[in-house]
Amino acid sequence: MKTSSLYARSAGPCQGTKVAERKESVPELAYPQIFDSVSDIKTFIGLLLDLRLGL
């Protein structure tokens, strides 16, 4: 539970709950959480760029 709360806090407020739920479902995969957060950040930036280009 400690790792999931840390992971949710590092992922950001908008995706915290989703990431926390995913971490709770697979607690044995605590090590790759850094890579997951990096990919989430890249996806979020990609969505922001898509929204800017769409306007």
Protein Blocks (a to p, Z undefined) as FASTA:
>chain_A
ZZmmmmmmmnojklmmmmmmmmmmmmmlmmlmmmmmmmmmmmmmmmmmmmmmmZZ
